[in-house]
Each structure stands twice: as C-alpha cells, then as structure tokens.
Amino acid sequence: MTRPKILLVDDNDAVLRMMQLSLERNEFDVVAAANVTEALNHIVAQHFDVLLTDLHMPDAGDGFTLVSAMRHSQPEALTLVVSGFPDVQEAMAAILLQADEVLVKPFEVNQLGNLIRKRIRERKPSTKPHKESVASILEHDVVNTIQNWLRRVGHSEELASLPLTDTERTAHLPEIIKNIVARLRQTRAVEAIASPSPAAVSHGQLRFRQGYTAPMMVQESRILQVSIFETIQRNLSRVDFSLVLPDVMILADEVDSQLAQSIDSFLKMQRA
C-alpha cells in the first residue's frame, strides 16, 4: 500500500522535527516546511494526501492561508490545523468551514498517526464546489459585511465618539455596496471613468450634518475595504480564482471613487 504523503508545516524547528520523526515512524512520507512561502511552493509542485499545519507562523491565520491554498489546488487532501487553546475558539468559526479538524495543543504526538489514518479512511470524496464571482459573494453576504464594518467602526475611538445609531452609521452602505457590485459586473476596466453616484453624494452631505470630518470619512472608507476583503477571505473556497485579482483591483478603485464623490459633496457643504 502506498504510504500517505503529508505536508507538515510549523515555524518552530524543534516541534517540526519532533512531529516529522513521529510521523515517519508511523510510516508516513513527510515533507516539512518552516514557513508559509515554503509550504505554498510545495503545494504547487507536489501532490499530498494530508496537510498538517500550525495556525500561527508567526502571524495569526497563516495556517488558514495554507488550508485555503490546499483546498483550491488539491481538494481531496485532508487538512488539519494545530492551535493553542487561547486561539482555538476564534479559529474554529473561520477554519472549520475549510479545515477537516482543529487539533488543540497540547496533544499526544504518538497518537497523531492513528488519528490521521482514521480521518483518511473516513474522508468522503469531495465534490467540486460551485465557483462564484466576487460580485455575487458581496451581493449574498452584504449583511455580514455591514455588521463587520459596524464592529470595526465601534473599535475606532474617533468614529465611535459620534453619538449615532447603528442605522444612522450604516444607512449609506447597502447602496454603496450595490454600486460596487454593479461596477464589478458592468465596467471591468481598472481606473474607469467614475460613474455619478447619488448615494455617495448624499452620504457626504449627511456626514457633514452629522459632524464628521473629512479624515473620519477616509477612515470609515478604509474600514469598508477591509470588511469587504474579510468577506472575500471568508468565502475563499467559493471564489473564482481566475477573476479574484482583477476583481479586488476594481472594487478598491470603486471604493475610492465613491469616497472621492462623498468628500467632494462634503466639502461643498463645508464651503456653503
């Protein structure tokens, strides 16, 4: 029987070597990588039955990046993520949608081989996921995007200092996101001539009346971009990767276009 091939990833040399020796004693072929870049190169060049990766290497979510890459290029591979207890609760929601299991430190390394063989036996052939454009994902996930935006705004001391209701803060976002989706579907050129946006103009006027400054508007626009990118990352398994790079460039340009029109409207109110 062919020995299962494992891609083992950890930036701690001692841990990496200990786990590699244990897995090799359990008759696995092990390819070890000490960082994300090295692991991604292996994923592109070789076939694996299993990915076993630490979550933080050294940045939070590095393991999630590798799981996403493996899911995209080798969807049949078993994916296991190792996480410390303080991290696992926040990791579960993001990772379990794509990883097959989260292993919480500390665990018995000697039992790891048995666990992997059991999960390989139980694993069902994956069905090829339906791929969607960024525009469709943003359209379907608009509520979560707005909630993430609102949460991030709440963490900004300057923005949160204005006594506004959630509705007053977010009233402009559905139409702004609708404009971004329309741009992704209709005008594919990056840096296209900006289409007039009544929603952006109204937003600038409203923010003036609410007591915003222009820098505060720039800050909330940056938060919108981050929230949109979080939505894309959360749906990586469904994204059409052939379009994701130009889509990201187009949506960033469109967010900037919407902001420019809002700022222009804001300044006109300020000069009046």
DAMOBEL-V644933 format. One record per residue. N is the residue number from 1. D_CENTER is the distance of its C-alpha to the mean C-alpha in Angstrom with 1 decimal. Layout:
BEGIN
N:D_CENTER, N:D_CENTER
END
This chain:
BEGIN
1:37.9, 2:35.0, 3:33.3, 4:29.6, 5:27.5, 6:24.8, 7:22.2, 8:22.4, 9:20.1, 10:20.9, 11:21.6, 12:24.6, 13:27.5, 14:29.7, 15:27.3, 16:26.3, 17:30.0, 18:31.0, 19:28.4, 20:29.3, 21:33.0, 22:32.6, 23:30.7, 24:33.2, 25:36.1, 26:34.6, 27:34.9, 28:31.4, 29:30.7, 30:28.2, 31:26.4, 32:25.2, 33:22.6, 34:22.3, 35:19.0, 36:15.7, 37:17.5, 38:20.5, 39:18.6, 40:16.8, 41:20.3, 42:21.8, 43:19.3, 44:20.4, 45:24.1, 46:24.8, 47:24.6, 48:23.6, 49:24.3, 50:22.2, 51:19.2, 52:19.8, 53:17.5, 54:17.4, 55:14.2, 56:15.1, 57:16.6, 58:17.2, 59:13.8, 60:11.8, 61:9.2, 62:11.0, 63:12.1, 64:8.8, 65:8.4, 66:12.0, 67:11.7, 68:9.4, 69:12.0, 70:14.8, 71:13.9, 72:14.0, 73:17.1, 74:19.0, 75:18.2, 76:21.4, 77:20.6, 78:20.4, 79:17.4, 80:18.2, 81:16.4, 82:18.7, 83:18.1, 84:20.6, 85:21.7, 86:20.5, 87:16.9, 88:17.1, 89:17.1, 90:13.8, 91:12.4, 92:14.0, 93:12.3, 94:8.8, 95:10.5, 96:13.6, 97:12.2, 98:11.9, 99:14.0, 100:17.7, 101:18.6, 102:18.0, 103:21.1, 104:22.0, 105:24.1, 106:27.0, 107:27.8, 108:30.7, 109:30.0, 110:33.1, 111:31.8, 112:28.5, 113:30.3, 114:31.7, 115:28.3, 116:26.7, 117:29.8, 118:29.7, 119:26.1, 120:27.0, 121:30.0, 122:28.3, 123:25.3, 124:25.7, 125:25.1, 126:21.8, 127:22.0, 128:20.2, 129:17.4, 130:18.0, 131:16.0, 132:15.2, 133:14.9, 134:12.3, 135:15.4, 136:15.9, 137:12.4, 138:12.8, 139:16.4, 140:15.8, 141:13.2, 142:15.1, 143:16.3, 144:13.1, 145:11.9, 146:15.4, 147:15.4, 148:12.4, 149:14.3, 150:17.5, 151:16.3, 152:15.3, 153:18.6, 154:20.4, 155:19.5, 156:21.1, 157:24.8, 158:26.0, 159:24.3, 160:24.9, 161:28.6, 162:29.4, 163:30.7, 164:28.9, 165:28.0, 166:24.5, 167:25.9, 168:27.4, 169:24.1, 170:22.0, 171:24.8, 172:23.8, 173:20.1, 174:20.7, 175:23.0, 176:20.8, 177:17.8, 178:20.6, 179:21.8, 180:18.4, 181:18.3, 182:21.9, 183:21.5, 184:18.9, 185:21.5, 186:24.7, 187:24.6, 188:22.7, 189:24.2, 190:22.2, 191:24.3, 192:26.3, 193:29.0, 194:27.5, 195:28.5, 196:30.2, 197:28.1, 198:30.3, 199:27.3, 200:26.4, 201:30.1, 202:30.6, 203:27.6, 204:29.2, 205:32.5, 206:31.2, 207:29.4, 208:32.7, 209:34.6, 210:32.1, 211:32.7, 212:29.6, 213:30.0, 214:28.5, 215:26.4, 216:25.0, 217:24.1, 218:22.3, 219:20.3, 220:19.2, 221:18.3, 222:16.0, 223:14.4, 224:14.0, 225:12.1, 226:9.7, 227:9.5, 228:9.1, 229:6.3, 230:4.5, 231:6.3, 232:5.6, 233:2.2, 234:4.6, 235:7.2, 236:6.8, 237:10.2, 238:11.8, 239:11.0, 240:14.2, 241:13.4, 242:16.8, 243:15.9, 244:12.3, 245:13.7, 246:16.5, 247:14.6, 248:12.4, 249:15.7, 250:17.5, 251:15.4, 252:15.5, 253:19.2, 254:19.7, 255:18.2, 256:20.7, 257:23.4, 258:23.0, 259:23.2, 260:26.2, 261:28.1, 262:27.4, 263:28.6, 264:31.6, 265:32.5, 266:32.1, 267:34.5, 268:37.0, 269:37.2, 270:37.6, 271:40.5, 272:42.3
END
